[in-house]
């Protein structure tokens, strides 16, 4: 049976592109469905500010008039300039367990990249680091999250068969929240506050953080600049992410550290775990999906540590401990017993070293694959 690749050219087809995963992972108890409207906004060229410096195309794989795979091709010109590379990225990749399907999807992106002057391919990656990235290679029987890609175990097997190699690995930690803040963490936090005249932003409502959000995201660009594949986000994206994240967060689960100049030097954005609620929603807020999300935000014993950063000149000086110290106080006050992390690069020792102070373990591992165009199989 031949596989046909069709380029997505309409909003109707884009919705089919998004909904394919709902069918592929139907009944899977580990997968976390995304919100369909959020996916539409991210993939729509008139909605996502990343298209100021990114190019993208999307394709669907068909067999007997049935969708059997999908893939996005992305060129992040800002990232390529930052890293002096000519990468085309693939993302939003899903496929049935058939090597012909995965091969044709990858080759389609590669050919598009070649036509744009690219020489290498990498992924899964999104437009920016704020999009889910990395293919799951360990932890297939662990619960996923809104901020992470879930995929079946056969996906990495296909990548190996296609000749891809490891570009970078990210790890996720899961920890039991201790009844007492680790002494080393609290001591480091206290020293940092006194020595560097640091304080945390007091906030009773999400809007109390708004005077600092632009500073926070600009600082994030500085803090993440040397991380694998990172490209700075722009001002329009900062406005978008401020609206997205600070429109529904619970302020007690946010820590923002500022210095005596009122500059943000460290932050931690964490949210109640929404995976079970999103599974009940199955990608839709209406008619009843928003109720599940509201309940999960209000009553939950598990937290997801979504985004954490420290300005480079304060890394290793206790600022990160100050973030965790304040967050754990809130967790203990509100009955949080478990926390999971966003993907962290396995070689980012400054970020992951703090986990040795907690009852924690790596429970997920994901990979970005890379390959030169030469040698990609063609069917």
C-alpha positions as CSV (number, residue, x, y, z in Angstrom):
1,X,0.0,0.0,0.0
2,X,1.4,3.3,-1.1
3,X,1.7,6.3,1.3
4,X,0.8,9.7,-0.1
5,X,2.0,13.0,1.4
6,X,-0.3,16.0,1.2
7,X,0.7,19.5,2.2
8,X,-1.7,21.3,4.6
9,X,-3.1,24.3,2.8
10,X,-6.3,25.2,4.6
11,X,-7.6,25.7,8.1
12,X,-9.8,22.7,7.7
13,X,-6.7,20.5,6.9
14,X,-4.8,22.1,9.8
15,X,-7.6,21.0,12.1
16,X,-7.2,17.5,10.7
17,X,-3.4,17.8,11.3
18,X,-4.1,18.6,15.0
19,X,-6.8,16.0,15.6
20,X,-4.8,13.1,14.2
21,X,-3.1,12.6,17.5
22,X,-6.5,12.3,19.2
23,X,-7.2,9.2,17.2
24,X,-3.7,7.8,17.3
25,X,-3.5,8.0,21.1
26,X,-7.1,7.2,21.9
27,X,-7.3,5.1,25.0
28,X,-3.7,5.7,25.9
29,X,-3.6,6.4,29.7
30,X,-0.2,8.1,29.7
31,X,-0.7,10.6,26.9
32,X,-1.8,14.2,27.8
33,X,-3.9,15.8,25.0
34,X,-3.1,19.4,24.1
35,X,-5.8,22.0,23.9
36,X,-7.0,22.2,20.3
37,X,-7.4,26.0,20.2
38,X,-3.9,26.4,21.7
39,X,-2.4,24.2,18.9
40,X,-4.3,26.2,16.3
41,X,-2.9,29.4,17.6
42,X,0.7,28.0,17.7
43,X,0.5,26.6,14.2
44,X,-1.4,29.5,12.5
45,X,0.9,31.9,10.7
46,X,-1.3,34.9,11.5
47,X,-1.4,34.1,15.2
48,X,2.1,33.0,16.3
49,X,4.7,35.9,16.5
50,X,7.5,33.3,16.0
51,X,6.7,33.6,12.2
52,X,8.5,36.9,12.3
53,X,11.7,34.8,12.0
54,X,10.5,31.3,11.4
55,X,9.2,29.5,8.2
56,X,7.0,26.5,8.5
57,X,5.0,24.0,6.4
58,X,2.8,21.0,7.5
59,X,2.1,17.7,5.9
60,X,-0.2,14.8,6.4
61,X,0.4,11.2,5.3
62,X,-2.5,9.3,3.8
63,X,-3.1,5.6,3.0
64,X,-6.4,4.5,1.5
65,X,-7.8,8.0,2.2
66,X,-7.0,7.6,5.9
67,X,-4.5,9.8,7.8
68,X,-1.6,7.7,9.0
69,X,0.9,10.4,10.0
70,X,1.8,14.0,10.2
71,X,4.8,16.3,10.4
72,X,5.8,20.0,10.6
73,X,8.9,21.4,8.9
74,X,10.3,24.5,10.6
75,X,13.2,26.8,9.9
76,X,14.1,29.0,12.8
77,X,16.3,31.6,11.1
78,X,17.2,33.3,14.4
79,X,18.4,30.0,15.9
80,X,20.4,29.1,12.8
81,X,22.1,32.5,13.0
82,X,22.8,32.2,16.7
83,X,24.3,28.7,16.3
84,X,25.8,29.2,12.8
85,X,23.9,26.3,11.5
86,X,21.6,25.4,8.6
87,X,19.1,23.2,10.4
88,X,15.6,22.4,9.3
89,X,13.5,21.3,12.2
90,X,10.8,18.7,12.3
91,X,8.1,18.8,14.9
92,X,4.5,17.7,15.6
93,X,5.5,14.3,14.3
94,X,3.2,11.3,14.7
95,X,2.8,8.2,12.7
96,X,1.6,4.6,12.7
97,X,4.2,1.9,13.2
98,X,5.2,1.7,9.6
99,X,8.7,2.6,8.4
100,X,7.4,3.7,5.0
101,X,5.2,6.3,6.6
102,X,7.9,7.8,8.9
103,X,10.5,7.7,6.1
104,X,8.2,9.7,3.7
105,X,7.4,12.2,6.4
106,X,11.0,12.9,7.3
107,X,12.1,12.9,3.7
108,X,9.4,15.5,2.8
109,X,10.8,17.8,5.5
110,X,14.3,17.2,4.4
111,X,13.5,18.0,0.7
112,X,11.7,21.2,1.8
113,X,14.8,22.1,3.9
114,X,17.1,21.4,1.0
115,X,15.1,23.8,-1.2
116,X,15.6,26.5,1.4
117,X,19.4,25.9,1.6
118,X,19.4,23.8,4.7
119,X,22.0,21.0,5.1
120,X,20.9,19.2,8.3
121,X,17.7,18.1,10.0
122,X,16.9,18.0,13.7
123,X,13.9,17.4,15.9
124,X,11.4,17.1,17.4
125,X,11.6,20.8,18.0
126,X,9.0,23.6,17.9
127,X,9.3,27.2,16.8
128,X,10.9,28.1,20.1
129,X,11.9,26.5,23.4
130,X,8.5,27.4,24.8
131,X,7.0,24.7,22.6
132,X,7.2,21.0,23.6
133,X,10.4,19.4,22.3
134,X,12.2,16.1,22.3
135,X,11.1,12.6,21.5
136,X,10.4,10.3,24.5
137,X,13.0,7.5,24.7
138,X,12.4,6.4,28.3
139,X,9.3,6.5,30.5
140,X,6.6,5.3,28.2
141,X,4.6,4.0,31.2
142,X,4.8,7.3,33.1
143,X,2.2,10.0,33.0
144,X,3.0,12.8,30.5
145,X,2.1,16.5,30.9
146,X,0.8,19.4,28.9
147,X,4.4,20.8,28.4
148,X,5.9,17.5,27.2
149,X,5.6,15.3,24.1
150,X,4.4,11.8,24.6
151,X,5.0,9.1,21.9
152,X,4.9,5.4,21.5
153,X,8.0,3.3,22.0
154,X,8.3,2.5,18.3
155,X,9.1,6.2,17.5
156,X,12.8,6.2,18.5
157,X,13.2,2.8,16.8
158,X,12.2,4.4,13.6
159,X,14.6,7.3,14.1
160,X,17.5,4.8,14.5
161,X,16.4,2.9,11.4
162,X,16.4,6.2,9.6
163,X,20.0,6.9,10.6
164,X,19.5,9.6,13.1
165,X,21.8,10.2,16.0
166,X,21.5,11.9,19.4
167,X,21.7,15.6,19.3
168,X,20.8,16.2,22.9
169,X,18.8,14.6,25.7
170,X,16.5,16.2,28.3
171,X,15.5,14.6,31.6
172,X,12.5,15.1,33.8
173,X,12.6,14.6,37.6
174,X,9.8,13.6,39.9
175,X,10.1,14.3,43.6
176,X,8.3,13.7,46.8
177,X,7.9,17.1,48.6
178,X,9.6,16.7,51.9
179,X,7.8,17.8,55.1
180,X,10.8,20.0,55.9
181,X,12.8,22.2,53.5
182,X,16.3,20.6,53.1
183,X,18.7,22.4,55.3
184,X,21.2,23.0,52.6
185,X,18.6,24.7,50.4
186,X,17.2,26.9,53.1
187,X,20.7,27.9,54.3
188,X,21.8,28.8,50.7
189,X,18.6,30.8,50.2
190,X,19.2,32.8,53.4
191,X,22.8,33.5,52.5
192,X,21.9,34.7,49.0
193,X,19.2,37.0,50.3
194,X,21.6,38.7,52.8
195,X,24.7,38.7,50.7
196,X,23.2,40.0,47.5
197,X,20.3,42.0,48.9
198,X,17.7,39.8,47.1
199,X,14.0,39.6,47.8
200,X,11.0,37.9,46.3
201,X,8.0,39.7,44.7
202,X,5.0,39.6,47.1
203,X,1.9,38.7,45.1
204,X,-1.6,37.9,46.1
205,X,-3.0,38.1,42.5
206,X,-1.5,37.1,39.2
207,X,-1.5,40.8,38.1
208,X,0.9,41.7,40.8
209,X,3.6,40.0,38.7
210,X,2.8,42.0,35.6
211,X,5.3,44.9,36.3
212,X,8.1,42.2,36.2
213,X,7.1,39.8,33.4
214,X,8.9,41.6,30.6
215,X,12.1,41.7,32.7
216,X,11.6,38.0,33.5
217,X,11.4,36.9,29.9
218,X,14.2,39.1,28.8
219,X,16.3,37.7,31.6
220,X,15.3,34.2,30.4
221,X,16.7,35.0,27.0
222,X,20.0,35.8,28.7
223,X,19.9,32.7,31.0
224,X,19.0,30.2,28.3
225,X,21.2,31.6,25.6
226,X,23.8,28.9,25.7
227,X,21.3,26.0,26.0
228,X,21.0,23.6,23.1
229,X,19.2,25.1,20.1
230,X,17.9,28.1,22.0
231,X,16.9,31.3,20.2
232,X,15.8,34.4,22.0
233,X,12.1,35.2,22.0
234,X,10.9,38.6,20.8
235,X,8.8,41.3,22.4
236,X,5.6,40.1,20.7
237,X,6.1,36.6,22.0
238,X,6.8,38.0,25.4
239,X,3.4,39.8,25.3
240,X,1.8,36.6,24.2
241,X,3.4,34.4,26.8
242,X,2.6,36.9,29.5
243,X,-1.1,36.7,28.5
244,X,-1.0,32.9,28.4
245,X,0.8,32.1,31.6
246,X,-0.2,35.0,33.9
247,X,-3.8,34.9,32.9
248,X,-4.5,31.7,34.9
249,X,-1.6,30.9,37.2
250,X,-2.0,30.7,40.9
251,X,0.4,33.3,42.3
252,X,1.3,31.3,45.4
253,X,3.1,28.8,43.0
254,X,5.2,31.5,41.4
255,X,8.5,32.7,42.7
256,X,10.2,35.8,41.3
257,X,13.4,37.0,42.8
258,X,14.6,40.6,42.3
259,X,17.7,42.5,43.3
260,X,18.0,46.0,44.9
261,X,17.6,47.5,41.4
262,X,14.2,45.8,40.9
263,X,15.6,43.6,38.2
264,X,14.5,40.0,38.0
265,X,17.5,37.7,38.6
266,X,15.6,34.3,39.1
267,X,12.1,32.9,38.7
268,X,10.1,29.8,39.0
269,X,6.7,29.3,37.3
270,X,4.9,26.2,38.5
271,X,1.3,25.1,38.1
272,X,-0.9,22.4,39.5
273,X,-0.7,19.3,37.3
274,X,-3.4,19.4,34.6
275,X,-2.8,16.0,32.9
276,X,-5.8,14.1,34.3
277,X,-8.1,17.2,33.7
278,X,-6.8,17.4,30.1
279,X,-7.4,13.8,29.5
280,X,-11.1,14.3,30.5
281,X,-11.2,17.4,28.2
282,X,-9.8,15.5,25.3
283,X,-8.5,18.7,23.8
284,X,-11.7,20.8,24.2
285,X,-12.6,23.5,26.7
286,X,-16.3,23.4,25.9
287,X,-18.9,22.4,26.9
288,X,-17.4,21.0,30.1
289,X,-13.6,20.9,29.7
290,X,-13.1,24.1,31.5
291,X,-14.7,22.7,34.6
292,X,-12.1,19.9,34.8
293,X,-9.3,22.4,34.4
294,X,-10.8,24.8,37.0
295,X,-11.1,21.9,39.5
296,X,-7.5,20.8,38.8
297,X,-6.2,24.3,39.3
298,X,-8.0,24.7,42.6
299,X,-7.6,21.3,44.2
300,X,-4.5,19.3,43.5
301,X,-1.7,17.5,45.3
302,X,0.7,17.5,42.4
303,X,2.6,20.4,40.9
304,X,4.4,20.8,37.6
305,X,7.5,22.9,37.7
306,X,7.1,24.5,34.3
307,X,9.7,27.1,33.8
308,X,12.7,28.0,36.0
309,X,15.6,30.3,35.3
310,X,18.5,32.2,36.9
311,X,20.5,35.1,35.4
312,X,24.0,33.8,34.5
313,X,25.8,36.1,37.0
314,X,23.7,34.7,39.8
315,X,24.0,31.0,38.9
316,X,25.7,29.0,41.6
317,X,25.2,31.8,44.2
318,X,22.1,30.6,45.9
319,X,19.5,32.3,43.8
320,X,18.1,29.0,42.6
321,X,17.9,27.8,46.2
322,X,15.9,30.9,47.0
323,X,13.4,30.0,44.3
324,X,13.0,26.4,45.5
325,X,12.9,27.5,49.2
326,X,9.9,29.9,48.5
327,X,8.1,27.4,46.3
328,X,8.4,24.6,48.8
329,X,6.9,26.7,51.5
330,X,3.9,27.2,49.3
331,X,3.7,23.5,48.4
332,X,3.7,22.6,52.1
333,X,1.1,25.2,52.9
334,X,-1.3,24.0,50.2
335,X,-0.9,20.2,50.5
336,X,1.3,19.5,47.5
337,X,3.0,16.2,48.0
338,X,4.6,15.5,44.6
339,X,6.3,17.7,41.9
340,X,7.4,17.0,38.4
341,X,9.8,19.1,36.3
342,X,9.9,20.4,32.8
343,X,12.5,18.9,30.5
344,X,16.1,19.8,31.6
345,X,19.2,19.2,29.5
346,X,21.1,16.3,31.0
347,X,24.3,18.3,30.9
348,X,22.9,21.4,32.5
349,X,24.5,20.5,35.9
350,X,23.9,23.9,37.4
351,X,20.1,23.3,37.0
352,X,19.8,19.7,37.9
353,X,22.3,19.5,40.8
354,X,19.7,20.8,43.2
355,X,17.8,17.5,42.9
356,X,20.4,15.7,44.9
357,X,18.9,17.5,48.0
358,X,15.5,15.9,47.4
359,X,13.9,12.5,47.3
360,X,13.8,12.5,43.5
361,X,14.5,10.4,40.4
362,X,14.6,10.8,36.7
363,X,11.4,9.4,35.3
364,X,11.4,10.6,31.7
365,X,14.1,11.0,29.1
366,X,13.6,12.6,25.7
367,X,15.9,13.2,22.7
368,X,16.5,15.6,19.9
369,X,17.7,13.7,16.9
370,X,20.0,15.0,14.2
371,X,21.2,14.0,10.8
372,X,23.0,15.3,7.7
373,X,20.7,15.2,4.7
374,X,23.1,12.9,2.8
375,X,22.1,9.3,3.4
376,X,18.5,9.8,4.2
377,X,16.7,6.8,2.7
378,X,14.2,7.6,-0.1
379,X,11.2,5.3,-0.9
